[in-house]
């Protein structure tokens, strides 16, 4: 998938992001349920076998692959989400199962490329943390974060262009460095928009439930947030908590689609 018509404005990008997110939301939701089903099946198998073994060492040995497989499925979900969005953008259909099947190998490539970038990044960060000056640490940390920006399209190169780990890193670097400041500005605008959405949801909840959110608006609201929020949640009916959790998950999923 290429944007062949040259540079586009941030407003046009937002418009297409909303449109494609709406079209792909159902398929991505089905993919999420497929991932949850796989993780649940793996959990049942691991704990079922460990129960039959009835051995602490066997329990550890069986349950060890579970976090690794869960992490791998999460990566597959991320890569498949990009694939689904691209399919909707190009007006071609793809199912949750097809995207899952086609993104197993690209997910492995993305893990390899992430490890390559991560090793270099954390090696530089470790060396930076050995310095004594706090100012140099802060400036160096910011520069390292900015240095990661050129690799933001690695997953797209792997999922959509069938690139390998190294060629995907090179493609993303070449693409972003040619438009670095434009990319940085777009990411800043999207992050600012996400902050506005959070503030809007909080303001709406505060307007509809003024008594429950009065403590958050007080001078000590932020400090008391961790203790007040669980207490406020415990006072709500379980049905409200379940429905609220489902709505928050769906909103988070939609926002992730929008950002992609």
N, C-alpha and C positions, 0 to 999 in steps of 0.2 A: 504494500500500500504506500503510495507516494502522494504528497501534495504537489501536483505538477503545475499549478497555476501561480507559483511564486509565493512571496510572503503574504500572510493574511493577518488581519487585525485580531487583537485579543477578544473583541466582541463577537467576531465571526467564529472564532475557536470555541467560545463559550456556547454560542447558539448550536453549533454542531455537536458539542459535547452533551448538551441537554437532550438533543434529538436522539443521538445514538444511545445514550444511557437509557432513555425510555424504551427504545426498541430492544435493547439487549437485556433489560432487567429480568424478564421472566426466564430466559435461558440461563443467565448467571445464577439466579435463585435455584433453578433446578440442579445446576452443577454443584452449588453449595450443599444441597440436600444429598446429592450423590457422594460428595466428599465425607459428609457426616456419617452416611450409611457405611462407607468403607472403614472409617475410623472405628465406628461402633462394632463392626464385624471383626476387625483386627483385635479390638479390646476383648471381645467375648472369647475369641479363639485363644489369645494369650492367657487370660485369667482362667479359662476353662481347662486348658492343658496344665497350667500350674497347680490348679486344684486337684487334678487327677494325680499329678506327681507328688503333691503334698510334701515338698522338700524346699526349705528356704533357698538353697542354692539353685534349685530348678526354677523357683519363682523368679529369682533375679535374672537367670539366663533367658527365660521366656519373655519377661517384660522389657528387657533391654532393647530389642528391636522396635518396640512400639513407638517410643519418642522419635526415632529416626524415620520410621515409615510415616508417622504423622507429619513431621516436618517436610518430608518429600511430597506428600499429598498437598500440603499448603503451597509449596512452590508450584506444583502442577496446577493448582487452582489459580494462582496468580498469572501463570503463562497462558492458561486456557482462557482467562478473562480477557486478556489482550487479543487473543485469537478471535473470540466471539465478537468483541467490539469492532475489530477490523472487518469481520464478515458482514456485520450490520452496516458499517460505513460503506462497504462496496456493494451493498444490496444483494448479498447472497446469503442463503440460509445455512445454518449449522446447528446441530443438536448438542445437548450437554454431553452425551456419551461420545459423539464424534470429536468434540473439542478435547475431551479428556483423553481419548485414545491417541489423537494426533499430537498431543503435547507432552507425552511421557519422555521421549528422547530430548526434545528441546528443554524440558525441565532439568535434565541432567547437565546439559550444556550450560544452562543458566547458573546452576550450582557451581560448576567449575569456574566460570567467569567471575562469579561473586567471590569465590575463594581466592582467586588470583588478585583481584582488587583489594579484598579484605586483608590479605597478608601484608601487602605493601602499605596499606593505610594504617593498620595497627602497629606495624614496625616503625613508621614515621611518628605515629602518635606516642608510642612508648619512648622513642628518643626525645620527643618534645617534652614529655613529662619529667625527664631527668634534669631539665634546665631549672635554674633557681628563680628566674624572673617570672612573676605572674603575668605581667603585660605580654611578654614574649609567648607565654603559653596560650593566652587568650587569642592573640593575633595569629599565632601559628595554627591553633585549632580552627579558627575561622577560615584561614587560607586552605587548610586541608579539606574542609567541607566544600569550599568553592571548587577545589580540585576534583571532587567527586562528581560534580555536575556534568562534565562531558561524557560520563558513562551512563547517563540516565536512560538512554535509548538502547542499551544493550539487550534488554529483554524483548524489545520490539524487533530488533534485528534478528534475534534468534527465532522468535515465534513467527514472524511474517516474511523474513527473507531467507530462512533456512541457513543462516550463518553458523559457523562453529564458534566456540568460546573466544578464541583470539581474534578472528575476523569480525565478530560482533563488537568486541571492545574497540577495535580499530575503526569500524564503521561509525559507531556512536561518537567516538572522539572526533573524527573528521567532520561529522555532521554538526555537532554542537559547537565546536571551536570556531566554525565559520559564522555562527550566529549566537555567540556566547552571551552578549549583553541582552539581546532580545529574549533568549531563553530564560535568563535570570529574571528579567522583568516580568515575563509571563508567569513564572513559578511564584514570584512574589505576589502578583495579583491573585492567583489562585489560592495561595495561603491566606491572603487577606480576606478573600471571599469566604473561605472556610471559617475564619474567625468571626466574620459578620453573621454567618449562619448559626454558629454556637451562641453568640450573644442574642440573636433574634429568638432562638428557641428558649433560652433562659428567661428573656424578657416576657415572652408569651406565657410561660409557666408561672412566672411571678405575678403576672396580671390575673391569671385564672385562679391561682392558689396563693393569695397574698399572705395568709396566715402561716402556711408551711414555709414560704420563702422569705419571711420577714427577717429571720436570723442571718440569712446570707447577705442581706443588704446592710447589716449593722457594721460598725467599725471593726469588730472582731469576727466578721463573717468568714473570711478566708481562713483564719486560724482555726475556727471551729468547724470548718467544712467536713473534715474527716470524722469527727465525732457526731455531728448533727445529721449527716446524710444517712448513715446506717440506722440511727434511731428513728429518723423520719420514715425510712423504708420499712422498718419493723412495724410501724403503726398503720401501714397500709394493708388493705385486703390482698390476699395472695393473687387473686385474679388480676388486680391492677398491676402488681409487680410483674406478672408473667406477660401481660399485654404490653406494658411499658418496655420490657426487655426486648420483646419481638419488634416493636416499633423502632427502638434504638438500633437494633441490629440491621433492620432494613434500611434505615436512614444512613447508617455507616456504610453499608454495602453500596447504596446508590451514590454516596459521595466518593467512594473509591472508584466507581465506574466513571464518574464525572472527571476526576483527576486524571485517570488513565487516558 
